Amino acid sequence: RVEFVAPTGYAFTMPNVGDDALDSDANASGVTDCYNLAAGESNTTVDAGLYVMPASIGDYVWNDTNNNGVQDAGEMGIAGVKVELYTCADALVATALTDANGYYTFTNLIPGDYYVKFYVKDGYAFTMPNQGSDDTKDSDADPATGKTVCTTLVPGENDMTWDAGMYTVACIPLGTGTPGYWMNHPEAWPVDSITIGGVVYSKDKAILLMKSPVELDKTYTMFPALVSAKLNVLTCNDSSCIASTIQAADDWMRVYGPVGSGVLASSKAWKAGEPLYLLLDKYNNGLLCAPSRDDVVLYYGVIGNYVWKDIDKDGKQDLGEPSLPGVSITLSGNGIVPMTAVSDAGGYYQFNTLRPGTYSVAVATPAGYLPSPVCSKVTNIDGDANCTGLTVSSYDNTNNTIDFGFYVATVKTRK
């Protein structure tokens, strides 16, 4: 018998397939069957085929409820998150959705350089990346792009360390909008596509259909009303009075649609659909359980401002002290769901559209730093790292004085 040794990253192919002169004779361990050679015999048919072992990459998207960038005990996976795999030359390789437990995997990959792109779910934002010391328990998604850094997969590698953490963000209802509003304000759409009657329409396609003349086809009447109602619900307006109507109208479009199917005003189909349309129209105009955007005082207060490296630990923003991006700040109180912001590249953060009331601001001390010891709200150049009970007390009030200073933690060693 003959024994072959596979190079690193290679595996033996299936043996004894087809013509014995052209097949592979080595088993998975690289060993052939035994051969009996007669005196003077020459056997030149003992071959071994090898292939480059494929690679795989994946792992997990989770709800980072405390927004610390680390997968803590009790934090659950998020299902249905879109994940894409790209080569480092920006060529799309594959697309997946996270499973019921938040996991995803890309398999049978040609070894090479890749990165992963995550798409944040509605109502969520990406948590801070690369926190903690365990690379298998952190988030790897850039909060701005959802992309990871490039990584090299070698033959046979199974790299299950590429995760993304997301946390829920507060959703503040701003009032309902009519079809005219949603047609003329594509920037306000919370989604890039919408499903009506089981058909998925891109935002651009939906707006185009909403602008189409109604003529005699009542699907062109129902469509903009239903799209608007769904968008109003997605933007956090009260849906208690309209949820069942939206479902019924969606079922109506599923049966009598899609748009352009020719439903006449005199038809039995429109006799069933018109009452649904009239309720949707009332909801979109702010006449049911949610006010119109035109009737909502757009909202009231702002809290924010700045995070910086307090090099001399004096609690003041001195000339030359740089900003500190990527720091997590949480706003709570006044009956809201806690809201989280992350300081931007310039060190700034802001919470907008706040109702009058008293709020508390908490900051997560970044790894490797300690908070400045000063708590002062005298001027807008002081550090507030230990301050709470920050107040927004009137309409259109702005409090952009809440700053946080941190200095690098040092470890003293004995000589």
Residue pairs with C-beta under 8 A, 6 or more apart in sequence:
1 31
1 32
1 33
1 34
1 35
2 25
2 26
2 31
2 32
2 35
2 46
2 48
3 26
3 30
3 31
3 32
4 12
4 26
4 30
4 31
4 48
5 30
6 12
6 30
6 50
7 50
8 155
9 52
9 53
9 111
9 154
9 155
9 156
10 50
10 51
10 52
10 53
10 155
11 28
11 50
11 51
11 53
11 156
12 24
12 26
12 27
12 28
12 29
12 30
12 48
12 49
12 50
13 24
13 49
13 50
13 51
14 24
15 23
15 24
15 25
15 26
15 27
15 32
16 23
16 24
16 25
17 23
17 24
20 45
21 45
22 47
23 47
23 49
24 47
24 48
24 49
25 32
25 33
25 45
25 46
25 47
25 48
26 32
26 47
26 48
26 49
30 48
32 46
32 48
35 43
35 46
37 43
52 110
52 111
52 155
53 111
53 155
53 156
54 107
54 108
54 109
54 110
54 111
54 155
54 156
55 109
55 110
55 111
55 153
55 154
55 155
55 156
55 157
55 158
55 159
56 105
56 106
56 107
56 108
56 109
56 153
56 157
56 158
56 159
56 160
57 85
57 105
57 106
57 109
57 114
57 116
57 151
57 153
57 159
57 160
57 162
58 103
58 104
58 105
58 106
58 159
58 160
58 162
59 103
59 104
59 105
59 136
59 160
59 161
59 162
59 163
60 71
60 77
60 98
60 102
60 103
60 104
60 163
60 164
61 77
61 78
61 81
61 83
61 98
61 102
61 104
61 118
61 163
61 164
61 165
61 166
62 71
62 75
62 76
62 77
62 78
62 102
62 163
62 164
62 165
62 166
63 75
63 76
63 77
63 78
63 124
63 165
63 166
63 167
63 168
64 70
64 71
64 72
64 75
64 127
64 139
64 165
64 166
64 167
65 72
65 75
65 167
65 168
66 72
66 75
66 167
67 127
67 128
67 167
67 328
67 330
67 340
67 364
68 127
68 128
68 131
68 328
68 364
69 127
69 128
69 129
69 130
69 131
69 132
69 138
69 139
69 165
69 328
70 131
70 132
70 134
70 137
70 138
70 165
71 137
71 138
71 163
71 165
76 102
77 98
77 100
77 101
77 102
77 103
78 98
78 102
78 121
78 124
78 166
79 97
79 98
79 99
79 100
79 101
79 102
80 97
80 98
80 121
81 97
81 98
81 102
81 104
81 118
81 119
81 121
81 164
81 166
82 95
82 96
82 97
82 118
82 119
83 95
83 96
83 97
83 98
83 104
83 116
83 117
83 118
83 119
84 92
84 93
84 94
84 95
84 96
84 116
84 117
84 119
85 92
85 93
85 94
85 95
85 96
85 106
85 109
85 114
85 115
85 116
85 117
86 92
86 93
86 114
86 115
86 116
86 117
87 93
87 112
87 113
87 114
88 113
88 114
88 115
88 150
93 106
93 109
93 114
94 106
96 104
96 105
96 106
97 104
98 104
105 160
109 153
111 153
111 154
111 155
111 157
112 152
112 153
113 150
113 151
113 152
113 153
114 150
114 151
114 153
115 147
115 148
115 149
115 150
115 151
116 140
116 141
116 147
116 148
116 162
117 145
117 146
117 147
117 148
118 126
118 141
118 146
118 147
118 164
119 146
120 126
120 146
120 166
121 166
122 190
122 191
122 234
123 168
123 169
123 171
124 166
124 167
124 168
124 169
125 143
125 166
125 167
125 169
125 340
125 342
126 139
126 141
126 142
126 143
126 146
126 164
126 165
126 166
127 139
127 143
127 165
127 166
127 167
127 328
128 139
128 143
128 165
128 326
128 328
128 342
128 364
129 138
129 139
129 140
129 141
129 142
129 143
130 138
130 139
130 140
131 138
131 139
131 367
132 138
132 367
135 161
136 160
136 161
136 163
137 163
138 163
138 165
139 163
139 164
139 165
140 148
140 149
140 161
140 162
140 163
140 164
141 147
141 148
141 164
141 165
142 148
143 326
143 342
146 164
148 162
151 159
151 162
153 159
167 340
168 337
169 339
169 340
170 336
170 337
170 338
170 339
171 235
171 236
171 337
172 236
172 299
172 353
173 235
173 236
173 237
173 238
173 290
173 296
174 235
174 236
174 237
174 293
174 296
174 298
174 299
174 353
175 237
175 286
175 290
175 291
175 292
175 293
175 294
175 295
175 296
176 228
176 232
176 237
176 283
176 284
176 285
176 286
176 290
176 291
176 292
176 293
177 185
177 188
177 228
177 231
177 232
177 235
177 284
177 292
177 293
178 228
178 284
178 285
178 292
179 210
179 224
179 225
179 227
179 228
179 284
181 188
181 228
181 293
182 188
182 189
182 207
182 210
182 224
182 227
182 228
182 231
183 207
183 210
183 211
183 224
186 203
186 204
186 207
188 235
189 203
189 231
190 231
190 234
190 235
191 203
191 231
191 234
192 202
192 203
193 200
193 201
193 202
193 203
193 206
194 200
194 201
194 203
194 206
194 227
194 230
194 231
195 201
196 206
196 223
196 226
196 227
196 230
196 250
196 253
196 257
196 258
196 259
197 250
197 251
197 252
197 253
197 254
197 255
197 257
197 258
198 253
198 254
199 253
199 257
199 258
201 209
206 227
209 220
209 223
209 224
209 259
210 223
210 224
210 227
212 220
212 259
213 220
214 220
214 221
216 262
216 264
216 265
217 259
217 260
217 261
217 262
217 263
217 264
218 263
218 264
218 265
218 267
218 269
218 270
218 273
218 274
218 277
219 253
219 256
219 257
219 258
219 259
219 260
219 261
219 262
219 263
220 259
220 260
221 277
222 249
222 252
222 253
222 273
222 276
222 277
222 280
223 253
223 257
223 259
225 249
225 277
225 280
225 281
225 284
226 246
226 249
226 250
226 253
226 280
228 280
228 284
229 242
229 245
229 246
229 249
229 280
229 283
229 284
230 246
232 239
232 283
232 284
232 290
233 239
233 242
233 243
233 246
237 290
238 289
238 290
239 246
239 289
239 290
240 289
241 283
241 288
241 289
241 290
242 279
242 280
242 283
242 288
242 289
245 276
245 279
245 280
245 283
246 280
248 276
249 273
249 276
249 277
249 280
252 269
252 272
252 273
252 276
255 269
256 263
256 269
256 273
263 269
263 270
263 273
264 270
279 288
282 288
283 289
283 290
285 292
286 292
286 293
286 294
286 295
297 395
298 353
299 352
299 353
299 354
299 355
300 353
300 354
300 355
300 356
300 392
300 394
300 395
300 396
300 397
301 354
301 355
301 356
301 392
301 394
301 395
301 396
301 397
301 398
301 399
302 350
302 351
302 352
302 354
302 392
302 397
302 398
302 399
302 400
303 331
303 350
303 351
303 354
303 359
303 361
303 390
303 392
303 399
303 400
303 402
304 341
304 348
304 349
304 350
304 351
304 399
304 400
304 402
305 348
305 349
305 350
305 380
305 400
305 401
305 402
305 403
306 317
306 323
306 343
306 347
306 348
306 349
306 403
306 404
307 323
307 324
307 325
307 327
307 329
307 343
307 347
307 348
307 349
307 363
307 403
307 404
307 405
307 406
308 317
308 321
308 322
308 323
308 324
308 347
308 403
308 404
308 405
308 406
309 321
309 322
309 323
309 324
309 405
309 406
309 407
309 408
310 316
310 317
310 321
310 372
310 383
310 405
310 406
310 407
311 318
311 320
311 321
311 407
312 318
312 321
312 407
313 372
313 373
313 407
314 372
314 374
315 372
315 373
315 374
315 375
315 376
315 382
315 383
315 405
316 374
316 381
316 382
316 383
316 405
317 381
317 383
317 403
317 405
321 405
322 347
323 343
323 345
323 346
323 347
323 348
324 343
324 347
324 366
324 369
324 406
325 342
325 343
325 344
325 345
325 346
325 347
326 342
326 343
326 366
327 342
327 343
327 349
327 363
327 364
327 366
327 404
327 406
328 340
328 341
328 342
328 363
328 364
329 340
329 341
329 342
329 343
329 349
329 361
329 362
329 363
329 364
329 404
330 338
330 339
330 340
330 361
330 362
330 363
330 364
331 338
331 339
331 340
331 341
331 351
331 354
331 359
331 360
331 361
332 338
332 339
332 359
332 360
332 362
333 357
333 358
333 359
333 360
334 354
334 355
334 357
334 358
334 359
335 357
336 354
336 355
336 359
339 351
341 349
341 350
341 351
342 349
343 349
350 400
351 359
354 392
355 392
356 392
356 393
356 394
356 395
356 397
357 391
357 392
357 393
358 389
358 390
358 391
358 392
359 390
359 391
359 392
360 388
360 389
360 390
361 384
361 387
361 388
361 390
361 402
362 388
363 371
363 385
363 404
365 371
365 406
366 406
368 408
368 409
369 406
369 407
369 408
369 409
370 406
370 407
370 408
370 409
371 383
371 385
371 386
371 404
371 405
371 406
372 383
372 385
372 404
372 405
372 406
372 407
373 386
374 382
374 383
374 385
374 386
374 405
375 383
375 384
375 385
375 386
375 387
376 382
376 383
376 384
376 387
377 384
377 387
377 390
377 401
377 402
379 401
380 400
380 401
380 403
381 403
382 401
382 403
383 403
383 404
383 405
384 390
384 401
384 402
384 403
384 404
385 404
385 405
385 406
387 402
390 399
390 402
391 399
392 399
